[in-house]
Amino acid sequence: MKNYLTRRGFIRHAAAGSAALTWLSSNQAPSVFAAEADKPALLGGTPVHTGGWPPWPTWRQSWEAAVLDVLRSGHWFRGAGEHVAEFETAYAKLLGAKRCLATASGTTALLVSLHVMGVDAGDEVIVSPFTFIATYNAVLINKALPVFADTDPATLTMDPASIESRITDRTRAILPVHIYGMPCDMDPINDIARRHQLAVIEDACQAWLAEYKGKKCGVLGDLGCFSFQNSKHLPAGEGGAVTSNSDDLLDRCNSFHNCGRACGNFKGDRPYFTRGSNYRMQQFQAVILMQQFDKLVRETEVRRENADYLTAQLRQIPGIQPVRLPENSRAVWHLYPLRYDAQQFHGLSRGKFIQALNAEGIPFGGGYEEQYYDGLLDEAINSRGFKRLFSPDRLKAYRDSFHELKGNRQVCDTTVAMYQSVLLADRGDMDHIVEAIQKIHKHSADLAKAAS
Ligand SMILES: Cc1ncc(COP(=O)(O)O)c(C=O)c1O
């Protein structure tokens, strides 16, 4: 947990107060402590939760033998060993995909997929703006423009109604992101893609086992991309995968990720039939991932049960809006998000709300910010390459279009979220989360006054 917090930097874990003060339920507590416990911890009261939260990642001693076997075999590279291929077969089966290609990371899975779907210099890709920055980068590295669809404030995912107006004669693909493990509404997205002959690449880097209408995320478009970075539900330090039901596309992905070496149906006279790079997974990554399938399935159930419980409790608090999922879909909650309405908390700012929760021992943070203003896109569109590929008018219109992302702005301004391992805690700990938010709501006038 601590490493994750440092890496992502947006969940500021609570300084949960004096260790000497343990939580006393109101019927056990002497009245002086009952009053103290009711007072927000940020104003000097007793924190609701002092017990810490489950760490991440976790491993078992029983995995060590398999890792040592790889070490001792000397077959560390996928070309000489079987573990990466075993992982690919097993992961495809877990997802109900025809094929899987393991990659070095989620970013390289996206790079492979964009290349294989024909995204080239000077093209445009319609992207969800509310995502980890790697989604933007993968498009930019292909010298294409990430054109942002708006975010639906109710679902935090790509609003299908905002896609068509952004399609130009340069658009090649749509890149929806199942952010926080919450499935995008894929039927309308696929329908638009079909009508405009666009590829659909799912960024499922946070959505292992998430489901939409009976199918797993990652097999809903042409290609699906996954990440197995350390913070993820199926972690291997780094790692990634591309999934698909198309042999042709997966053979192309395999070749591109392996320096252009011909693979599957493309094997012929020439050893190299395409450009390519080295985006291969190592045997060590594969063997660590293989140990965790049962754990992933079991922990996904626990996260879902706790998230459902929280949602049912928290939606009763004025000003707290849990996320709406598309019909007949199941999230896996890489983060558990809520929309916060400061008006219902006497104007207590989102930042102060988060601070008050952290003081209660509840590790909420903010979500993604409006990253298109962070300078990365300005650097790209002012580069020599982009200026050569796009007209000044197109680049100006592109830059100006960020102001149209009203839904995304609302989401960035009002979302608060908790990291996945919190959902692996006990039901009693979930009650602490509910209790802390109720307490802050009850005392929001005092908290807002103290903050002003
Ligand atoms: C939505 C999303 N896309 C892409 C990536 C990139 O994956 P990786 O860090 O494995 O390169 C991540 C990883 O955090 C992600 O969360």
The ligand as a MOL file (V3000), in Angstrom:
LIG
                    3D

  0  0  0     0  0            999 V3000
M  V30 BEGIN CTAB
M  V30 COUNTS 16 16 0 0 0
M  V30 BEGIN ATOM
M  V30 1 C -5.7430 2.8010 -17.8180 0
M  V30 2 C -4.2960 2.4130 -17.9950 0
M  V30 3 N -3.7960 2.3400 -19.2310 0
M  V30 4 C -2.5210 1.9800 -19.4510 0
M  V30 5 C -1.6750 1.6770 -18.4130 0
M  V30 6 C -0.2470 1.3380 -18.6880 0
M  V30 7 O 0.1480 0.1230 -18.1590 0
M  V30 8 P 1.6470 -0.1270 -17.6780 0
M  V30 9 O 1.8940 0.7070 -16.4650 0
M  V30 10 O 1.6710 -1.6000 -17.4110 0
M  V30 11 O 2.5300 0.2370 -18.8250 0
M  V30 12 C -2.1490 1.7250 -17.1030 0
M  V30 13 C -1.2820 1.4230 -15.9460 0
M  V30 14 O -1.3880 2.0020 -14.8900 0
M  V30 15 C -3.4930 2.1120 -16.8840 0
M  V30 16 O -3.9990 2.1960 -15.6410 0
M  V30 END ATOM
M  V30 BEGIN BOND
M  V30 1 1 1 2
M  V30 2 1 2 3
M  V30 3 2 2 15
M  V30 4 2 3 4
M  V30 5 1 4 5
M  V30 6 1 5 6
M  V30 7 2 5 12
M  V30 8 1 6 7
M  V30 9 1 7 8
M  V30 10 2 8 9
M  V30 11 1 8 10
M  V30 12 1 8 11
M  V30 13 1 12 13
M  V30 14 1 12 15
M  V30 15 2 13 14
M  V30 16 1 15 16
M  V30 END BOND
M  V30 END CTAB
M  END
